[in-house]
Amino acid sequence: MRIIHSVQFKCLYLLLFASVVHAQWIQTGGPEGGYVNSYGVNGNTLYAGTYGGGIFVSSDFGSSWAEINTGLPNSAINTIFVNGTNLFIGTEGGVFRSTNGGANWFSASLGVTSPDINSIIASGTSLFAGTSGGVFVSVDSGLHWSAVNAGLTNKTVNALVKSGTNLYAGTAGGVFLSTDGGGTWSEIDTGLTSKSVNVLAVSDTNLFAGTNGGVFLSTDGGSTWHVRNSGLSSIYIFALAAVDTNLFAGTNAGVFRSTNNGTSWSGASTGLTNTDVRSFAVMDTVLFTGTHGGAFLSTDRGATWSAFNRGLRNSHVSSFAMIGDVLFAGTYGPGVFTSADSGATWTAVNTGLTSGDINALAVSGTKIFAGGTGRVYLSTNSGESWSYIGGGVTAYVNALALTDTILFAGTAGSGVFRTTNNGSSWTALNSGLTNKYVAAFTVEGKNLFAGTTSGGVFLLKNNDTSWVEVNTGLVDKIVRSLAASGNFLFAGTDNGIFISGDSGASWTPTNAGLTNKAVNVLYVNGSVIFAGTEGGVFFSTNSGVSWGSDNTALTTNKIMALFVQKNILYAGTFGCGVFRRPLSEMITSVPPALKGIPVAFELNQNYPNPFNLLTVIRYSLPVHSRVTLKVYNVLGQVVAVLVDGVEEQGYKSVSFNASGLGSGVYYYRLQAGNYTETKKLVLLK
């Protein structure tokens, strides 16, 4: 079954030793699990295709896994097919072949005009590939392909299966039959009331189709179909497997088993911690299933299941939090994990979670909140157990934020919900919120900002009851992340980062050095701002004026979460778990704010200079001081007051937004105690 996304990266799981590895990212020990889309079996060797992590192999019935991605540029694996000494995989980037058990891969897609490969089978000496653009055939082990689509009126081919000399194609528009090796196809849909076909399976003379409308059975080669859904609590069928007299169906509500060819079904999900089931495999007497929460096996024909994810570091990490010395990671599918040893090992802490899709974490004292698929959970014992507190939250939770004792939940489509009693009751808070797809929050003082996926940024002042749109200058309103740092507010969008020095009243792009502008997450640590993008991790030590990066050995480029613990930066990735790196390695030009207390008053030259609308001014205070920082025009008139008050000692920075001034020369003067200094700045619009 194809998952509709596109990820052009892969994970290289390196065996790294601290004594020889310097100045690079290192993958941690997990979290383990993730999206397992497909399996392949070759004797006693089991292959698992994942979405985001590439392909893994196990030679001990799933007790441990090893990554085998050398030469594989695409990590979204849709299907695996073993044909003699050849191993084929279908990805979102074409067909790849290995002749040495997956140790090396090379492209085998010549002639395939649609790169999204959903199914591969063999018939005689021919290989067939079902793609999003029809069926292709190869007669030379995948070296060359040609289209065979005559009569195929729907070319979104999700499944192929062979029965005798017949070939069947399951498409988004029904089932098609070819009796001449793919030369021509004919539609065979009589009785097939749901034509969105995800999977096909053959058992003796029976042909089964798994669709978005349930399971259908044909006993006459597809001429007629009969629905077989009695006992199924979900009719979204993504996987089918026939084992002896048992038929198994994988759905988004778990595994179901039938002993009478689908006439009736019963649940068979005991032990599955994730019930979004996408694939099956059979090896000897062992049944394997792949889910959105990892790999599971059953030795009793589905009566019970056990996880077997050791080494399968394929998780999609969405969020981090910390309580004491324990780091928490929220993932899509496997749930919540903790690590008390800087990521060397991770432990699943999911007792009480009814969904493993966790998008957001938030901590208040010893309490930790988790938000995910239409639910919010609370743990008061460091994740040992969770309780559901999401009654009243009616949509998928993307973001959580805490202001004092108030918890806010941002959702996908239903806006913002607020609770003042740890989730005992919730109230919708959407007045003024013209876009209800909330992706991110950040807190600045007593102000709460919400980033939405098509409406930009909204402001809630001091726990008010109505939101105010604050988008002036924000040319991209797809805001996936927000962060506050000192006097600045940052918004991460699909087209770069924007900065505001006036609580969102106006925004200016600040992307110098940001070579990938698809920003998924922003994170602030001291005076350093980090950005996680589709192209790695970036950082700024000058309030976003310029960005740098060092992604050495960070072999996945889609960063979803960032967090600093004990001067170590952790990056949560899409498909490769968590990577870590000491801050001292990454940020070689450490800004003064990280070095302690200044020894003298100093006013630095603004940067950039000349500038267009926005510049940053830094200064140093060795002692607690009364400070004024003003900007003057050439006539000596004050045009802006940037600072006027008492400040503690330290290294300071402030932004100057000159949107209301004309081009020309200006001067800025710092007065701190008995210290006075003036410097020139140039505004060019």
C-alpha positions as CSV (number, residue, x, y, z in Angstrom):
1,M,0.0,0.0,0.0
2,R,1.3,3.4,-1.0
3,I,1.5,6.2,1.6
4,I,1.1,9.5,-0.2
5,H,4.1,11.6,0.8
6,S,7.5,12.3,-0.8
7,V,10.7,12.0,1.1
8,Q,14.0,12.3,-0.7
9,F,16.5,11.2,1.9
10,K,17.8,8.1,3.6
11,C,19.3,7.1,6.9
12,L,22.8,5.7,7.1
13,Y,23.1,4.1,10.4
14,L,26.8,4.3,11.2
15,L,28.7,2.5,13.9
16,L,30.4,5.4,15.6
17,F,32.9,5.4,18.3
18,A,33.4,8.4,20.5
19,S,37.2,8.0,20.5
20,V,37.5,8.4,16.7
21,V,34.5,10.5,15.8
22,H,34.8,14.3,16.0
23,A,32.7,17.3,15.0
24,Q,29.7,15.5,13.5
25,W,26.2,14.4,14.3
26,I,25.8,11.0,15.9
27,Q,22.6,8.9,15.7
28,T,21.3,7.9,19.1
29,G,19.9,4.5,20.0
30,G,16.4,5.2,19.0
31,P,13.6,5.7,19.5
32,E,12.9,2.4,17.7
33,G,10.0,1.5,15.5
34,G,8.2,3.6,12.9
35,Y,6.3,3.1,9.6
36,V,6.8,-0.4,8.3
37,N,5.1,-0.5,4.9
38,S,6.3,-3.8,3.4
39,Y,8.1,-7.1,3.9
40,G,10.1,-9.5,1.8
41,V,11.1,-13.1,2.6
42,N,14.1,-15.0,1.2
43,G,14.5,-18.3,3.1
44,N,15.4,-17.3,6.6
45,T,16.1,-13.7,5.8
46,L,13.4,-11.1,6.4
47,Y,13.4,-7.6,4.8
48,A,11.4,-4.7,6.0
49,G,10.7,-1.6,3.9
50,T,10.0,1.6,5.9
51,Y,8.7,5.0,5.2
52,G,11.6,7.3,5.9
53,G,14.3,4.9,7.0
54,G,14.8,2.8,3.9
55,I,15.2,-0.9,4.1
56,F,16.3,-3.2,7.0
57,V,17.2,-6.8,7.2
58,S,16.9,-9.5,9.9
59,S,18.4,-12.9,9.8
60,D,17.1,-14.0,13.3
61,F,13.4,-13.9,12.8
62,G,13.2,-10.2,13.6
63,S,15.1,-10.3,16.9
64,S,17.4,-7.6,15.5
65,W,17.6,-5.4,12.4
66,A,20.3,-3.8,10.4
67,E,20.0,-1.0,7.9
68,I,21.0,-1.8,4.2
69,N,20.7,1.4,2.2
70,T,24.0,1.7,0.4
71,G,23.3,3.2,-3.0
72,L,19.6,3.8,-2.2
73,P,18.8,7.5,-2.7
74,N,15.1,7.2,-1.7
75,S,14.0,6.0,1.7
76,A,10.2,5.7,1.1
77,I,9.9,1.9,0.4
78,N,6.5,0.8,-0.9
79,T,7.1,-2.8,-1.8
80,I,9.8,-5.6,-1.7
81,F,10.1,-8.5,-4.1
82,V,12.5,-11.4,-4.0
83,N,13.2,-13.1,-7.3
84,G,15.9,-15.7,-7.1
85,T,19.2,-14.0,-6.4
86,N,17.7,-10.6,-7.2
87,L,16.1,-8.4,-4.6
88,F,13.8,-5.6,-5.9
89,I,12.3,-2.7,-4.1
90,G,9.7,-0.2,-5.3
91,T,10.1,3.3,-3.8
92,E,8.7,6.8,-4.4
93,G,11.8,7.3,-6.6
94,G,11.7,4.2,-8.8
95,V,12.8,0.6,-8.9
96,F,16.0,-0.5,-7.3
97,R,17.8,-3.9,-7.5
98,S,20.4,-5.7,-5.4
99,T,22.2,-8.9,-6.4
100,N,23.9,-9.3,-3.0
101,G,21.1,-9.4,-0.5
102,G,20.8,-5.6,-0.1
103,A,24.4,-4.9,0.6
104,N,24.4,-2.5,-2.4
105,W,21.6,-1.1,-4.6
106,F,21.5,0.3,-8.1
107,S,18.7,1.9,-10.0
108,A,16.6,-0.4,-12.3
109,S,14.0,2.0,-13.6
110,L,15.0,2.6,-17.2
111,G,11.8,3.1,-19.1
112,V,9.6,3.5,-16.1
113,T,8.0,6.9,-16.6
114,S,6.2,7.0,-13.2
115,P,8.7,6.8,-10.3
116,D,6.1,5.9,-7.6
117,I,6.3,2.1,-7.5
118,N,3.6,0.4,-5.4
119,S,3.9,-3.3,-6.4
120,I,6.4,-5.7,-8.1
121,I,5.7,-9.3,-9.1
122,A,7.0,-12.0,-11.5
123,S,5.2,-14.1,-14.0
124,G,7.4,-16.5,-15.9
125,T,10.6,-14.7,-16.9
126,S,8.9,-11.3,-16.8
127,L,8.7,-8.7,-14.0
128,F,5.7,-6.4,-13.6
129,A,5.7,-3.2,-11.7
130,G,2.5,-1.4,-10.6
131,T,3.0,2.3,-10.4
132,S,1.0,5.6,-10.1
133,G,1.2,5.7,-13.9
134,G,0.2,2.2,-14.9
135,V,1.8,-1.2,-15.3
136,F,5.3,-1.7,-16.7
137,V,7.0,-5.0,-17.7
138,S,10.7,-6.0,-17.8
139,V,12.1,-9.1,-19.5
140,D,15.7,-8.5,-18.5
141,S,15.6,-8.5,-14.6
142,G,14.7,-4.8,-14.4
143,L,17.3,-3.4,-16.7
144,H,14.7,-2.1,-19.1
145,W,10.9,-1.5,-18.7
146,S,8.0,-0.8,-21.1
147,A,4.5,0.2,-20.4
148,V,1.7,-2.3,-20.8
149,N,-1.5,-0.4,-20.2
150,A,-3.9,-1.2,-23.1
151,G,-7.4,-1.3,-21.6
152,L,-6.2,-0.1,-18.2
153,T,-8.6,2.9,-17.7
154,N,-7.3,3.7,-14.2
155,K,-3.5,3.8,-14.0
156,T,-3.0,4.3,-10.3
157,V,-2.0,0.7,-9.7
158,N,-1.7,-0.1,-6.0
159,A,-1.4,-3.9,-6.2
160,L,-0.5,-6.7,-8.6
161,V,-1.0,-10.4,-8.1
162,K,-0.7,-13.6,-10.2
163,S,-3.0,-16.6,-10.2
164,G,-2.0,-19.3,-12.7
165,T,-1.5,-17.4,-16.0
166,N,-3.8,-14.6,-15.0
167,L,-2.5,-11.2,-13.9
168,Y,-4.7,-8.9,-11.7
169,A,-4.2,-5.2,-11.1
170,G,-5.8,-3.5,-8.1
171,T,-6.2,0.2,-8.9
172,A,-7.8,3.4,-7.5
173,G,-10.6,2.6,-10.0
174,G,-11.3,-1.1,-9.6
175,V,-9.7,-4.5,-10.5
176,F,-8.4,-5.3,-14.0
177,L,-7.4,-8.7,-15.5
178,S,-4.9,-9.6,-18.1
179,T,-4.7,-13.1,-19.6
180,D,-1.9,-12.3,-22.1
181,G,1.0,-11.2,-19.9
182,G,-0.1,-7.6,-19.6
183,G,-0.8,-7.2,-23.3
184,T,-4.3,-6.1,-22.7
185,W,-6.4,-5.5,-19.6
186,S,-10.2,-5.7,-18.9
187,E,-12.1,-4.3,-16.0
188,I,-13.7,-7.0,-13.7
189,D,-15.8,-5.1,-11.1
190,T,-19.2,-6.8,-11.0
191,G,-20.2,-6.6,-7.3
192,L,-17.2,-4.6,-6.3
193,T,-19.0,-1.7,-4.7
194,S,-15.8,0.0,-3.5
195,K,-13.3,0.5,-6.3
196,S,-10.5,2.0,-4.4
197,V,-8.4,-1.2,-4.2
198,N,-5.3,-1.2,-1.9
199,V,-4.3,-4.8,-1.9
200,L,-5.0,-8.2,-3.6
201,A,-4.4,-11.7,-2.4
202,V,-4.8,-15.2,-3.7
203,S,-5.6,-18.3,-1.6
204,D,-6.2,-21.5,-3.6
205,T,-9.0,-20.6,-6.1
206,N,-10.1,-17.6,-4.1
207,L,-9.2,-14.0,-5.0
208,F,-9.5,-11.3,-2.3
209,A,-9.5,-7.6,-2.7
210,G,-8.8,-5.2,0.2
211,T,-10.4,-1.8,-0.5
212,N,-11.5,1.4,1.3
213,G,-14.9,-0.2,1.5
214,G,-13.8,-3.6,3.1
215,V,-12.9,-7.0,1.9
216,F,-14.3,-8.6,-1.3
217,L,-14.1,-12.2,-2.4
218,S,-14.2,-13.7,-5.9
219,T,-14.4,-17.4,-6.5
220,D,-14.6,-17.2,-10.3
221,G,-11.4,-15.4,-11.2
222,G,-12.7,-11.9,-10.6
223,S,-15.8,-12.2,-12.8
224,T,-18.0,-11.5,-9.7
225,W,-17.3,-10.1,-6.3
226,H,-19.0,-10.5,-2.9
227,V,-18.5,-8.2,0.1
228,R,-17.0,-10.0,3.2
229,N,-17.1,-7.4,6.1
230,S,-19.0,-9.1,8.9
231,G,-17.1,-8.5,12.1
232,L,-14.7,-5.8,10.7
233,S,-14.7,-2.7,12.8
234,S,-12.8,-0.8,10.1
235,I,-13.4,-1.3,6.3
236,Y,-10.1,0.4,5.3
237,I,-8.1,-2.6,4.3
238,F,-4.3,-2.1,3.7
239,A,-2.9,-5.6,3.9
240,L,-4.1,-9.2,3.3
241,A,-2.4,-12.5,4.0
242,A,-3.5,-16.1,3.7
243,V,-1.9,-18.6,6.1
244,D,-3.2,-22.2,6.0
245,T,-6.9,-21.9,6.6
246,N,-6.6,-18.4,8.1
247,L,-7.1,-15.1,6.3
248,F,-5.7,-12.0,7.9
249,A,-6.7,-8.4,7.2
250,G,-4.7,-5.4,8.2
251,T,-6.7,-2.2,8.8
252,N,-6.3,1.1,10.6
253,A,-8.0,-0.5,13.5
254,G,-5.7,-3.5,13.9
255,V,-5.6,-7.1,12.6
256,F,-8.6,-9.2,11.9
257,R,-8.7,-13.0,11.3
258,S,-11.2,-15.1,9.4
259,T,-11.2,-18.9,9.3
260,N,-14.0,-19.1,6.7
261,N,-12.7,-17.2,3.7
262,G,-13.9,-13.8,5.1
263,T,-17.5,-14.8,5.8
264,S,-16.9,-13.6,9.4
265,W,-14.0,-11.8,11.1
266,S,-12.8,-11.5,14.7
267,G,-10.2,-9.1,16.1
268,A,-6.7,-10.4,16.4
269,S,-4.7,-7.4,17.8
270,T,-3.7,-8.5,21.3
271,G,-0.2,-7.1,22.0
272,L,-0.2,-4.6,19.1
273,T,0.7,-1.2,20.6
274,N,0.0,0.4,17.2
275,T,-3.1,-0.8,15.3
276,D,-2.5,1.0,12.0
277,V,-1.5,-2.1,10.1
278,R,0.1,-1.8,6.6
279,S,1.8,-5.1,5.8
280,F,2.1,-8.9,6.4
281,A,4.8,-11.5,5.9
282,V,4.9,-15.3,6.7
283,M,8.1,-17.2,7.5
284,D,7.7,-20.8,8.6
285,T,5.1,-20.7,11.4
286,V,5.7,-17.0,12.2
287,L,3.4,-14.3,11.0
288,F,4.8,-10.7,10.8
289,T,2.9,-7.5,10.6
290,G,4.2,-4.0,9.8
291,T,2.4,-1.0,11.4
292,H,2.9,2.7,11.8
293,G,4.4,1.9,15.2
294,G,7.0,-0.7,14.1
295,A,7.2,-4.4,13.5
296,F,5.4,-7.2,15.4
297,L,5.3,-11.0,15.2
298,S,2.9,-13.7,16.2
299,T,3.7,-17.4,16.6
300,D,0.1,-18.4,17.3
301,R,-1.6,-17.3,14.2
302,G,-2.4,-13.8,15.3
303,A,-3.8,-14.7,18.8
304,T,-1.0,-12.5,20.4
305,W,1.6,-10.2,19.0
306,S,5.1,-9.1,20.3
307,A,7.1,-6.1,19.1
308,F,10.5,-6.7,17.5
309,N,12.0,-3.4,16.7
310,R,15.6,-3.7,18.0
311,G,17.8,-1.8,15.6
312,L,14.8,-0.6,13.6
313,R,15.5,3.1,14.2
314,N,12.9,4.4,11.7
315,S,10.8,6.6,14.0
316,H,9.4,10.0,13.1
317,V,10.2,12.2,16.0
318,S,7.9,15.2,16.4
319,S,8.7,16.8,19.8
320,F,10.9,16.9,22.8
321,A,10.5,17.8,26.5
322,M,12.5,17.3,29.7
323,I,11.8,16.6,33.3
324,G,14.9,16.6,35.5
325,D,17.6,14.7,33.6
326,V,15.1,12.6,31.6
327,L,14.6,13.5,27.9
328,F,11.2,12.8,26.4
329,A,10.5,12.2,22.7
330,G,7.1,12.2,21.1
331,T,6.9,10.2,17.8
332,Y,4.4,9.4,15.1
333,G,3.2,5.9,15.6
334,P,5.4,4.4,18.4
335,G,4.3,6.9,21.0
336,V,6.4,8.5,23.8
337,F,9.9,7.4,24.7
338,T,12.3,8.5,27.4
339,S,16.1,8.5,27.7
340,A,18.1,9.1,30.9
341,D,21.5,8.5,29.2
342,S,21.8,11.2,26.5
343,G,20.0,9.1,24.0
344,A,22.1,6.0,24.2
345,T,19.0,4.0,25.0
346,W,15.3,4.8,24.8
347,T,12.3,3.3,26.7
348,A,8.7,3.3,25.5
349,V,6.4,4.9,28.1
350,N,3.0,4.4,26.6
351,T,0.8,2.9,29.3
352,G,-2.6,4.5,29.0
353,L,-2.0,6.0,25.5
354,T,-4.7,4.9,23.1
355,S,-2.9,6.5,20.2
356,G,0.8,6.4,19.3
357,D,0.7,9.5,17.2
358,I,2.2,12.2,19.4
359,N,2.8,15.6,17.9
360,A,3.4,17.8,20.9
361,L,4.8,17.6,24.5
362,A,4.6,20.3,27.2
363,V,5.9,20.3,30.8
364,S,4.6,22.0,33.9
365,G,6.6,21.2,37.0
366,T,6.3,17.4,37.3
367,K,3.4,17.2,34.9
368,I,3.9,16.3,31.2
369,F,1.2,16.7,28.6
370,A,1.1,14.9,25.2
371,G,-1.1,15.8,22.2
372,G,-1.8,13.7,19.2
373,T,-4.6,12.2,17.2
374,G,-7.6,14.1,18.5
375,R,-6.4,13.5,22.1
376,V,-4.5,15.1,24.9
377,Y,-2.9,13.0,27.7
378,L,-1.4,13.8,31.1
379,S,1.3,12.0,33.1
380,T,2.1,12.9,36.7
381,N,4.8,10.2,37.1
382,S,7.3,10.9,34.4
383,G,5.5,9.0,31.7
384,E,5.0,5.7,33.6
385,S,1.3,6.0,33.0
386,W,-0.9,8.4,31.1
387,S,-4.5,9.5,31.5
388,Y,-6.8,10.9,28.8
389,I,-7.7,14.5,29.4
390,G,-8.8,15.5,25.9
391,G,-12.6,15.4,26.4
392,G,-13.8,18.4,24.4
393,V,-10.8,18.6,22.1
394,T,-12.4,17.6,18.8
395,A,-9.5,17.5,16.3
396,Y,-6.0,16.3,15.7
397,V,-3.6,18.1,18.2
398,N,-0.6,19.7,16.5
399,A,0.7,22.0,19.3
400,L,0.6,22.5,23.1
401,A,1.5,25.6,25.1
402,L,1.4,26.6,28.7
403,T,1.0,30.1,30.2
404,D,1.0,30.1,33.9
405,T,-1.6,27.3,34.8
406,I,-3.4,27.5,31.5
407,L,-2.9,24.8,28.8
408,F,-3.6,25.5,25.2
409,A,-4.1,22.9,22.5
410,G,-3.8,23.9,18.8
411,T,-5.6,21.6,16.4
412,A,-5.9,20.8,12.7
413,G,-9.2,22.3,11.7
414,S,-10.9,23.1,15.0
415,G,-8.7,25.9,16.2
416,V,-7.5,26.4,19.8
417,F,-8.8,24.9,23.0
418,R,-8.0,26.0,26.5
419,T,-8.2,24.4,29.9
420,T,-7.5,25.9,33.3
421,N,-7.9,22.6,35.3
422,N,-5.4,20.2,33.7
423,G,-7.9,19.0,31.2
424,S,-11.0,18.3,33.3
425,S,-12.8,20.7,31.0
426,W,-11.9,22.5,27.8
427,T,-13.2,25.6,26.1
428,A,-12.9,26.5,22.4
429,L,-11.0,29.8,22.0
430,N,-11.4,30.8,18.3
431,S,-12.8,34.4,18.3
432,G,-10.8,36.3,15.7
433,L,-9.0,33.1,14.6
434,T,-9.8,33.2,10.9
435,N,-7.7,30.1,10.2
436,K,-8.2,27.1,12.5
437,Y,-5.3,24.9,11.3
438,V,-3.0,25.7,14.1
439,A,0.6,24.3,13.7
440,A,2.6,26.1,16.4
441,F,2.6,28.2,19.5
442,T,5.1,30.4,21.2
443,V,4.9,32.5,24.4
444,E,6.4,36.0,24.7
445,G,5.8,37.3,28.2
446,K,2.0,37.1,28.7
447,N,1.3,37.0,25.0
448,L,0.5,33.8,23.2
449,F,1.2,33.5,19.4
450,A,-0.4,30.9,17.2
451,G,1.1,29.9,13.8
452,T,-1.4,28.5,11.2
453,T,-0.9,26.6,8.0
454,S,-2.6,29.1,5.7
455,G,-3.6,32.1,7.8
456,G,-0.3,33.3,9.2
457,V,0.2,34.4,12.8
458,F,-2.3,35.3,15.4
459,L,-1.8,37.0,18.8
460,L,-3.7,36.4,22.1
461,K,-2.8,39.2,24.6
462,N,-2.6,38.4,28.3
463,N,-5.0,35.5,28.3
464,D,-7.6,37.5,26.4
465,T,-10.7,35.9,24.8
466,S,-10.0,37.0,21.2
467,W,-7.2,36.6,18.7
468,V,-5.7,39.4,16.6
469,E,-4.1,38.7,13.2
470,V,-0.5,40.0,13.1
471,N,0.7,39.4,9.5
472,T,2.0,42.7,8.2
473,G,5.1,41.9,6.1
474,L,4.6,38.1,6.4
475,V,4.5,37.2,2.8
476,D,4.2,33.5,3.4
477,K,1.3,32.6,5.7
478,I,2.1,28.9,6.0
479,V,3.6,29.1,9.4
480,R,4.8,25.8,10.8
481,S,6.9,27.0,13.7
482,L,7.3,30.0,16.1
483,A,9.9,31.0,18.6
484,A,10.6,34.0,20.9
485,S,14.1,35.2,21.7
486,G,14.6,38.3,23.8
487,N,13.0,41.2,21.9
488,F,12.5,39.2,18.8
489,L,9.8,36.9,17.5
490,F,10.6,34.4,14.7
491,A,8.2,32.6,12.3
492,G,9.3,29.6,10.2
493,T,7.4,29.1,7.0
494,D,7.7,27.2,3.7
495,N,9.6,30.1,2.3
496,G,12.0,30.9,5.1
497,I,12.2,32.7,8.4
498,F,10.6,36.0,9.3
499,I,11.5,38.2,12.3
500,S,9.5,40.7,14.2
501,G,10.9,43.2,16.8
502,D,7.5,44.6,17.7
503,S,5.4,41.5,19.0
504,G,4.3,40.6,15.5
505,A,3.1,44.1,14.4
506,S,5.5,43.9,11.4
507,W,7.7,41.1,9.9
508,T,10.8,41.1,7.9
509,P,12.5,38.1,6.1
510,T,15.8,37.1,7.6
511,N,17.3,34.2,5.5
512,A,20.9,35.1,4.8
513,G,22.7,31.7,4.7
514,L,19.5,29.7,5.0
515,T,20.0,27.4,2.0
516,N,16.8,25.5,2.7
517,K,13.8,27.7,3.4
518,A,11.3,25.0,4.3
519,V,11.3,25.4,8.0
520,N,9.6,22.8,10.2
521,V,10.8,23.9,13.7
522,L,12.5,26.8,15.5
523,Y,14.2,26.5,18.9
524,V,15.9,29.0,21.1
525,N,18.8,28.2,23.5
526,G,20.2,31.3,25.2
527,S,21.2,33.7,22.4
528,V,21.4,31.0,19.7
529,I,18.4,30.3,17.4
530,F,18.2,26.9,15.7
531,A,16.0,26.1,12.7
532,G,15.1,22.6,11.6
533,T,14.4,22.4,7.9
534,E,13.9,20.0,5.0
535,G,17.6,20.4,4.4
536,G,19.1,20.0,7.9
537,V,19.8,22.1,11.0
538,F,20.7,25.8,10.8
539,F,21.7,28.2,13.6
540,S,22.1,31.9,14.1
541,T,24.1,33.7,16.8
542,N,23.1,37.2,15.7
543,S,19.3,37.2,16.3
544,G,18.6,35.7,12.8
545,V,20.6,38.3,10.8
546,S,22.6,35.4,9.3
547,W,22.4,31.6,9.4
548,G,25.1,28.9,9.4
549,S,24.9,25.1,9.3
550,D,27.1,22.1,9.9
551,N,25.2,18.9,9.1
552,T,28.2,16.5,8.9
553,A,27.0,12.9,9.3
554,L,23.4,14.1,9.7
555,T,22.4,11.7,7.0
556,T,18.7,12.5,7.0
557,N,17.7,16.1,6.1
558,K,14.1,16.4,7.3
559,I,14.3,17.8,10.9
560,M,11.0,17.9,12.9
561,A,12.1,18.7,16.4
562,L,15.1,20.3,18.3
563,F,16.0,20.4,21.9
564,V,19.1,21.3,24.1
565,Q,19.9,19.3,27.2
566,K,23.2,19.7,29.1
567,N,24.8,21.6,26.2
568,I,23.9,18.8,23.7
569,L,21.6,19.6,20.8
570,Y,19.2,16.8,19.9
571,A,17.5,16.7,16.4
572,G,14.3,14.7,15.9
573,T,14.1,13.5,12.3
574,F,11.5,12.2,10.0
575,G,12.3,8.5,9.6
576,C,15.7,8.2,11.4
577,G,15.0,8.7,15.1
578,V,17.1,11.1,17.1
579,F,20.6,12.5,16.3
580,R,22.8,14.4,18.9
581,R,25.7,16.8,18.8
582,P,27.5,18.9,21.5
583,L,26.9,22.6,21.0
584,S,30.6,23.3,21.4
585,E,31.2,21.3,18.2
586,M,28.5,22.9,16.1
587,I,28.8,26.6,17.1
588,T,32.5,27.3,16.7
589,S,32.2,31.1,16.9
590,V,30.4,31.2,20.2
591,P,28.8,34.5,20.8
592,P,29.7,36.5,23.9
593,A,26.4,35.7,25.6
594,L,27.6,32.1,26.0
595,K,30.9,33.1,27.7
596,G,29.8,34.8,30.9
597,I,29.9,38.5,32.1
598,P,31.6,41.3,30.1
599,V,34.5,43.2,31.6
600,A,33.7,46.6,30.1
601,F,31.0,48.7,28.5
602,E,30.9,48.4,24.7
603,L,28.7,49.3,21.8
604,N,29.1,47.2,18.7
605,Q,28.6,48.1,15.1
606,N,25.1,47.2,14.0
607,Y,24.8,44.2,11.7
608,P,24.1,44.2,8.8
609,N,25.3,47.7,7.9
610,P,24.1,49.1,5.5
611,F,20.7,47.4,6.1
612,N,17.3,47.2,4.6
613,L,14.5,47.7,7.2
614,L,15.9,45.5,10.0
615,T,19.3,45.5,11.8
616,V,20.7,44.3,15.1
617,I,22.6,46.3,17.6
618,R,24.7,44.6,20.3
619,Y,26.1,46.1,23.5
620,S,27.8,45.0,26.7
621,L,27.1,45.9,30.3
622,P,29.7,44.9,33.0
623,V,27.4,46.1,35.8
624,H,23.7,46.7,36.5
625,S,23.0,50.0,34.7
626,R,20.5,52.6,33.7
627,V,20.4,52.3,29.8
628,T,19.1,54.4,27.0
629,L,19.7,53.5,23.3
630,K,18.4,56.0,20.8
631,V,18.6,56.5,17.0
632,Y,19.0,60.0,15.6
633,N,18.8,61.5,12.1
634,V,21.5,63.8,10.7
635,L,19.8,66.8,12.2
636,G,20.2,65.3,15.7
637,Q,16.5,64.5,16.1
638,V,15.5,61.3,17.9
639,V,13.7,59.0,15.4
640,A,13.6,55.8,17.6
641,V,14.0,54.9,21.3
642,L,15.2,51.3,21.4
643,V,16.0,51.0,25.1
644,D,15.0,53.2,28.1
645,G,15.3,51.5,31.5
646,V,17.4,49.6,34.0
647,E,19.1,46.4,32.8
648,E,21.1,43.7,34.4
649,Q,24.8,43.1,33.5
650,G,25.5,41.0,30.4
651,Y,25.6,40.9,26.7
652,K,22.6,42.5,25.1
653,S,21.0,42.8,21.6
654,V,18.1,44.7,20.2
655,S,16.6,45.0,16.8
656,F,15.9,48.2,15.0
657,N,13.1,48.1,12.5
658,A,13.4,51.2,10.2
659,S,10.3,50.6,8.1
660,G,9.0,54.1,8.9
661,L,12.1,55.9,7.9
662,G,13.6,57.0,4.6
663,S,17.0,55.9,3.2
664,G,20.0,57.7,4.5
665,V,22.6,58.0,7.3
666,Y,21.5,57.7,11.0
667,Y,23.3,57.5,14.3
668,Y,22.7,55.4,17.4
669,R,23.9,56.4,20.8
670,L,24.2,54.2,23.9
671,Q,24.2,55.8,27.4
672,A,24.8,53.4,30.3
673,G,25.8,54.9,33.6
674,N,28.7,57.2,32.8
675,Y,29.5,55.5,29.5
676,T,28.4,57.1,26.2
677,E,29.2,56.0,22.7
678,T,27.8,56.8,19.2
679,K,28.0,54.9,15.9
680,K,26.7,55.4,12.4
681,L,24.3,53.2,10.5
682,V,23.1,53.4,6.9
683,L,19.6,52.6,5.8
684,L,19.2,51.5,2.1
685,K,15.7,50.7,0.9
